[in-house]
């Protein structure tokens, strides 16, 4: 994004994107009696902007290393497990389908970064496991990633990072609860 520096400040000093505010004001209905709707729409847009910023930095760090963001996510998860992780568990942890994980595992296996092994607890199942080459890839990626994340969060105090993390995870928890409720309603034939 070329225009990330075009933010303004509210009277309290908080950043906002004037283009997003203008677009969201019309979308939210522009009811002055309901400023919370506009704020929630702006906050959602800000989360999306921040997500894309982090993903661009993450993709930049893995450029030239031949690993997509999805494959990188799996590789990092596999690096935390010595026994391996089932495809289903990887899919649930990553919030994607088992089919998606299978395709990413195909890529990681072809690159020699991960492999599938029989599950000793269930002979019908397989586990995904990182290879020594996968661990070496992560080691080479670690320092550039660490430096990039420090740069992304430059100027944030430790306390702000804790609050930011908490807010992001609360947002994710709200989304999961809403998705579960909507799924339950649709299974019962009810309208949300």
C-alpha positions in Angstrom: 0.0 0.0 0.0 1.5 3.3 -1.0 -0.8 5.5 1.1 -0.3 4.0 4.6 1.1 7.3 5.8 -2.1 9.2 5.1 -3.7 8.9 8.5 -5.1 11.7 10.5 -5.7 12.1 14.3 -8.9 12.4 16.2 -9.0 15.2 18.9 -7.8 12.6 21.5 -4.7 11.9 19.3 -5.9 8.5 18.1 -5.1 7.6 14.5 -7.8 7.1 11.9 -7.9 6.7 8.1 -10.0 9.5 6.6 -10.7 7.5 3.5 -12.0 4.6 5.5 -14.0 6.9 7.8 -15.7 8.6 4.8 -16.5 5.2 3.2 -17.7 3.6 6.5 -19.9 6.6 7.4 -22.0 6.0 4.4 -22.0 2.2 4.9 -22.8 2.4 8.6 -25.8 4.5 7.9 -24.4 7.8 9.3 -26.7 7.9 12.3 -25.2 10.4 14.6 -27.1 8.8 17.5 -25.2 5.6 16.9 -21.5 6.4 16.8 -20.5 2.9 17.9 -21.5 1.4 14.6 -19.1 3.7 12.7 -16.4 3.0 15.2 -16.8 -0.8 14.9 -16.7 -0.5 11.1 -13.6 1.6 11.3 -12.0 -0.8 13.8 -12.8 -3.7 11.4 -11.1 -1.9 8.6 -8.1 -1.1 10.8 -7.7 -4.7 11.7 -7.8 -5.7 8.1 -5.2 -3.0 7.3 -2.9 -4.2 10.1 -3.3 -7.8 9.1 -2.3 -7.0 5.5 0.7 -5.0 6.8 1.9 -7.9 8.9 1.3 -10.4 6.1 3.2 -8.2 3.6 6.1 -8.1 6.0 5.9 -11.9 6.6 5.7 -12.6 2.9 8.7 -10.2 2.3 10.7 -12.2 4.8 10.0 -15.5 3.1 10.5 -14.2 -0.4 13.2 -16.1 -2.2 12.8 -18.9 0.2 10.0 -20.5 -1.8 7.4 -20.9 1.0 3.9 -19.3 1.0 2.4 -17.7 4.0 0.1 -20.8 4.5 3.0 -23.2 4.2 5.1 -21.1 6.6 2.3 -21.2 9.2 2.2 -25.0 9.0 6.0 -25.2 9.2 6.1 -23.1 12.3 3.4 -25.2 13.9 5.2 -28.4 13.0 8.4 -27.0 14.4 6.8 -26.9 17.9 6.0 -30.6 17.8 8.5 -33.5 18.1 5.9 -36.2 17.5 4.1 -34.7 14.6 0.6 -33.3 14.2 -2.4 -34.8 12.4 -3.6 -33.1 9.2 -7.0 -32.5 11.0 -5.4 -30.9 14.0 -3.2 -28.7 11.7 -6.3 -27.6 9.8 -8.2 -26.7 13.0 -5.2 -24.8 14.5 -4.7 -22.9 11.2 -8.4 -22.3 10.7 -8.4 -23.8 7.2 -9.7 -27.0 5.6 -8.0 -30.4 5.7 -7.8 -30.2 1.9 -5.9 -26.9 2.2 -3.5 -28.5 4.7 -3.0 -31.5 2.4 -2.1 -29.3 -0.5 0.3 -27.3 1.7 1.9 -30.5 3.0 2.4 -31.7 -0.6 4.4 -28.6 -1.2 6.4 -28.8 2.0 7.1 -32.5 1.3 8.2 -31.8 -2.3 10.6 -29.2 -0.9 11.9 -31.6 1.7 10.8 -29.4 4.6 8.1 -31.7 6.1 6.9 -35.3 5.7 4.0 -37.5 6.5 4.7 -40.4 8.9 2.4 -43.2 10.2 0.5 -42.3 13.4 1.7 -44.8 16.1 -1.6 -44.4 17.9 -3.8 -44.9 14.9 -2.6 -47.0 12.0 -5.3 -45.5 9.7 -3.9 -42.0 10.2 -0.7 -40.1 9.4 1.1 -37.3 11.2 2.8 -34.3 9.6 6.4 -33.8 10.9 9.0 -31.3 10.2 12.3 -32.5 8.7 15.8 -31.4 9.6 15.8 -29.3 6.4 12.6 -27.7 7.7 14.1 -26.8 11.0 17.2 -25.4 9.2 14.8 -23.3 7.0 13.1 -21.9 10.1 16.5 -21.1 11.7 17.5 -19.1 8.6 14.1 -17.3 8.6 14.1 -16.6 12.4 16.4 -13.6 12.6 15.0 -11.7 9.6 11.5 -12.3 11.0 12.4 -11.2 14.5 13.9 -8.0 13.1 10.9 -7.4 10.9 8.4 -7.9 13.7 10.4 -5.6 16.0 10.3 -2.9 13.2 6.6 -3.4 12.7 5.9 -2.8 16.3 8.4 0.0 16.8 7.2 2.6 19.3 4.9 0.1 21.1 5.5 -0.4 24.8 5.4 -3.9 26.3 2.1 -2.9 28.0 0.6 -1.7 24.6 1.7 -5.0 23.0 -0.1 -7.0 25.7 -3.3 -4.9 25.3 -3.0 -5.2 21.5 -2.6 -9.0 21.7 -5.6 -9.2 24.1 -7.8 -7.1 21.9 -7.0 -9.1 18.8 -7.6 -12.4 20.6 -10.9 -11.1 22.1 -12.0 -10.1 18.6 -11.1 -13.6 17.3 -13.0 -15.2 20.3 -16.0 -13.1 19.5 -15.9 -14.2 15.9 -15.7 -17.9 16.9 -18.6 -17.6 19.2 -20.7 -15.8 16.5 -19.7 -18.4 13.9 -20.8 -21.2 16.3 -24.1 -19.5 17.1 -24.8 -18.9 13.4 -23.9 -22.5 12.6 -26.2 -23.7 15.3 -29.0 -21.5 14.0 -28.6 -22.7 10.4 -28.6 -26.3 11.5 -31.9 -25.7 13.2 -33.3 -23.9 10.2 -33.5 -20.6 12.1 -32.7 -17.3 10.7 -30.0 -15.2 12.4 
